[in-house]
Amino acid sequence: MPEHVEVQLADDVRLHVEASGPVDAEVTAVLLHGWTLDGRSWHRQLAELRERFGDRVRVVTYDARGHGRSGCMALRTATLARLGDDLAAVLDAVAPAGPVVLVGHSMGGMTIMEYAHRHPGHFAARAAGLVFVSTTAEGHTHTVYGLSPRIARLIRLAETTGAGVLARCGAWRPPRALLRALRPSIRWMLFGDRCDPTDIRLVTSAVARATLRSIGGFRASIGAQHRLDTLAALAHLPAAALVGDRDRLTPPPCAESIAAALPATELTVCPGAGHMLMMERPAQVNAALTGVLDRVLAGAREASARP
């Protein structure tokens, strides 16, 4: 069973963290979820990692501020920059030593980039591998929701206006009855050709646990993010990037620009899949993740064998 830990941040926000595996494992894998979701997004990856690596890999997930079982925060801290700071704090608290593989879905991938940008020394000392799942380094540059650019601009305007209203609603959470009514829209936005009913229920449950402040507050920061230059400095790390060709939020050009910034990155485009690749295509995500971990573990063994 995973251990449950609360990490208190400098601004008194408490993060709900789950970890399995020994603190002195050869490598720690930290899996970061997307906007409005929570750590349960990775349940198919957690099972695979435990079965494949056992105690060699410590696995950490946590709910970002304002999400899941973590505490709400001041509106001014609903930014990617603060999420990058939070990741550094979580590493210090629950994985204080040894190499780390960082795995980020959507906003989680952006969080990794902010951590690298804001804490370059800390990042260089800890990060040994990267996996980017359905994410972007260019904000909403490529986001057109699978629609015409004109309609996409109208949707973005409505979304941005609505986000500003939600951001001022504090720690309230979306009514579950409303989310059940919106389930077809959530399914269209987040999933591709196929969707397991249990997955859409899990996603809807996660959105129901996100505060309205986090649902609305992070929107501006996510849309404005640009971190390709930061990624270009990380080209020496083993890395993988995955995207679905039906992803309406972070379409293939987002992953392609990440791979261009990190030329050694293994790029996987999953036909028929949408934004929730860890649920829709767990085999491909697991293969990419274990591939990076195998390379990092081999490098760690080589380093320890040197005189």
Salt bridges, closest charged atoms under 4 A:
GLU3 OE2 - ARG58 NH1 3.23
GLU6 OE1 - ARG14 NH1 3.39
ASP11 OD2 - ARG65 NH1 2.88
ASP11 OD2 - ARG82 NH1 2.98
GLU18 OE2 - HIS4 ND1 3.33
GLU18 OE2 - HIS16 NE2 3.18
GLU18 OE2 - ARG69 NH1 3.28
GLU26 OE2 - ARG56 NE 3.02
ASP38 OD2 - ARG40 NH2 2.93
ASP38 OD2 - ARG209 NH2 2.97
ASP55 OD1 - ARG50 NH2 3.33
ASP63 OD2 - ARG69 NE 3.44
ASP85 OD1 - ARG118 NE 2.82
ASP85 OD1 - HIS119 NE2 2.68
ASP86 OD2 - ARG65 NE 2.67
ASP92 OD1 - HIS122 NE2 2.84
GLU114 OE2 - ARG227 NE 2.77
GLU138 OE1 - HIS142 NE2 2.91
GLU159 OE2 - ARG219 NE 2.74
ASP193 OD1 - ARG246 NH1 2.65
ASP199 OD1 - ARG44 NH1 3.00
ASP247 OD2 - HIS275 ND1 2.97
ASP294 OD2 - ARG52 NH2 2.93
